[in-house]
Amino acid sequence: MLVLGAAAVALASCANPNADRAADARQTLVGMPKETLLSCAGVPQRSAQVDNTEFMTYTSREYSGGGPSTSFGVAGGSGGSGVGFGIGIPLFGGGGGYSNSCDATFTVRNGVVEQLSYTGSAGASASLGQCYRIVENCLDLVPGGTLPPR
């Protein structure tokens, strides 16, 4: 039981407040007028309309290629030993990089945000910290986390 408690504390200490805010935005931004969405998020990368429903998709991507790496090794064999030191420089895209991606799709019906959903590249799970970059300016327009009555 003590181990589970320690694990919970460790996970809580790694919490990302931007990811939490992006998760909250799925409810907070519902009810935002389309004009306000366009003013705070800009023009979407993709959009589609079906009857009176519009789907507006915004994309945020971040990639960091891996940097140089170092290693140290000790080896021994029959009748000898050795010590080595190496510096690795990634060539041709190798080397432990990472990427975060988020597609935020706003469903707008009758001029008002009805739903916000997130996906990552190729339908994978979105990085909520990356999603925050899309909704950040819009959340700043919502005092106290709720939209004023229309």
C-alpha positions as CSV (number, residue, x, y, z in Angstrom):
1,M,0.0,0.0,0.0
2,L,2.9,2.3,0.8
3,V,4.3,1.7,-2.6
4,L,1.1,2.6,-4.3
5,G,0.9,5.9,-2.3
6,A,4.5,6.7,-3.3
7,A,3.7,6.0,-7.0
8,A,0.7,8.3,-6.8
9,V,2.8,11.1,-5.3
10,A,5.5,10.6,-8.0
11,L,2.9,10.8,-10.8
12,A,1.3,13.9,-9.3
13,S,4.7,15.6,-9.2
14,C,5.0,15.1,-12.9
15,A,1.6,16.7,-13.7
16,N,1.6,19.2,-16.6
17,P,-0.6,22.2,-15.8
18,N,-0.8,23.0,-19.6
19,A,-2.1,19.5,-20.3
20,D,-4.7,19.9,-17.6
21,R,-5.8,23.3,-19.0
22,A,-6.1,21.7,-22.5
23,A,-8.2,18.9,-21.1
24,D,-10.4,21.5,-19.3
25,A,-10.8,23.5,-22.6
26,R,-12.9,20.7,-24.0
27,Q,-15.7,21.9,-21.8
28,T,-14.7,25.5,-21.1
29,L,-14.7,26.6,-24.8
30,V,-18.1,25.1,-25.6
31,G,-20.4,28.0,-26.2
32,M,-17.7,30.3,-27.6
33,P,-18.9,32.2,-30.7
34,K,-17.2,31.3,-34.0
35,E,-16.0,34.9,-34.4
36,T,-14.2,34.8,-31.0
37,L,-12.7,31.4,-31.9
38,L,-11.3,32.8,-35.1
39,S,-9.9,35.9,-33.3
40,C,-8.1,33.8,-30.7
41,A,-7.0,30.7,-32.6
42,G,-6.7,32.2,-36.1
43,V,-7.7,30.6,-39.4
44,P,-7.8,26.8,-39.1
45,Q,-5.5,24.6,-41.2
46,R,-8.5,22.5,-42.4
47,S,-12.3,23.0,-42.3
48,A,-15.3,21.3,-43.6
49,Q,-19.0,22.0,-43.5
50,V,-22.0,19.7,-43.5
51,D,-25.4,21.3,-43.4
52,N,-25.2,23.9,-40.5
53,T,-22.2,22.2,-38.8
54,E,-18.7,23.3,-39.4
55,F,-15.5,21.3,-38.4
56,M,-12.5,23.6,-37.9
57,T,-9.2,21.8,-37.3
58,Y,-6.1,23.4,-35.9
59,T,-2.7,21.7,-35.9
60,S,0.3,22.0,-33.6
61,R,3.5,20.0,-34.1
62,E,6.8,20.0,-32.3
63,Y,9.8,17.8,-33.2
64,S,13.2,17.7,-31.5
65,G,15.9,15.7,-33.2
66,G,18.3,13.9,-30.9
67,G,21.6,15.6,-30.0
68,P,25.1,14.2,-29.7
69,S,25.5,11.4,-27.2
70,T,28.5,10.2,-25.3
71,S,29.4,6.8,-23.9
72,F,32.1,5.2,-21.8
73,G,33.1,1.5,-21.8
74,V,35.5,-0.9,-20.2
75,A,36.4,-4.2,-21.9
76,G,38.5,-7.1,-21.1
77,G,39.6,-10.2,-23.0
78,S,42.2,-13.0,-22.8
79,G,45.4,-11.3,-21.8
80,G,44.3,-7.7,-22.1
81,S,41.9,-5.0,-21.1
82,G,40.9,-1.7,-22.5
83,V,39.0,1.5,-21.8
84,G,37.1,3.4,-24.4
85,F,35.3,6.7,-24.7
86,G,33.0,7.6,-27.6
87,I,31.0,10.5,-28.9
88,G,28.0,9.8,-31.0
89,I,26.7,12.3,-33.5
90,P,23.4,11.4,-35.1
91,L,23.4,11.3,-38.8
92,F,20.5,11.1,-41.2
93,G,17.8,11.7,-38.6
94,G,18.8,9.1,-36.0
95,G,19.5,9.8,-32.3
96,G,16.6,9.6,-30.0
97,G,14.5,12.6,-31.1
98,Y,10.9,13.0,-30.1
99,S,7.8,14.6,-31.5
100,N,4.5,15.9,-30.1
101,S,1.5,16.6,-32.2
102,C,-2.1,17.7,-31.7
103,D,-5.0,18.3,-34.0
104,A,-7.8,20.2,-32.3
105,T,-11.1,20.0,-34.1
106,F,-13.8,22.4,-33.1
107,T,-17.4,21.4,-34.0
108,V,-19.3,24.7,-34.7
109,R,-23.0,24.6,-35.1
110,N,-25.2,27.7,-35.6
111,G,-22.1,29.9,-35.1
112,V,-21.2,28.5,-31.7
113,V,-18.6,25.9,-30.6
114,E,-20.4,22.8,-29.7
115,Q,-17.5,20.4,-29.1
116,L,-13.7,20.3,-29.0
117,S,-11.8,17.0,-29.6
118,Y,-8.1,16.3,-29.9
119,T,-6.1,13.7,-31.8
120,G,-2.5,13.1,-32.5
121,S,-0.8,12.3,-35.8
122,A,-2.4,9.5,-37.8
123,G,-5.2,9.3,-35.1
124,A,-2.8,8.5,-32.3
125,S,-3.3,9.8,-28.8
126,A,-2.7,13.6,-28.7
127,S,-0.1,15.2,-26.5
128,L,-2.3,17.5,-24.3
129,G,0.6,19.7,-23.6
130,Q,0.9,20.3,-27.3
131,C,-2.8,20.8,-27.6
132,Y,-2.6,23.7,-25.1
133,R,-0.6,25.7,-27.6
134,I,-3.7,25.7,-29.8
135,V,-6.3,26.7,-27.2
136,E,-4.1,28.9,-25.0
137,N,-5.1,32.3,-26.4
138,C,-8.8,31.3,-26.4
139,L,-8.6,30.2,-22.7
140,D,-7.1,33.6,-21.9
141,L,-10.4,35.2,-23.1
142,V,-12.5,33.1,-20.7
143,P,-12.4,34.8,-17.3
144,G,-12.7,32.3,-14.4
145,G,-12.9,29.3,-16.8
146,T,-16.5,30.0,-18.0
147,L,-17.9,31.9,-20.9
148,P,-20.3,34.8,-20.2
149,P,-23.9,34.2,-21.0
150,R,-24.9,35.1,-24.6
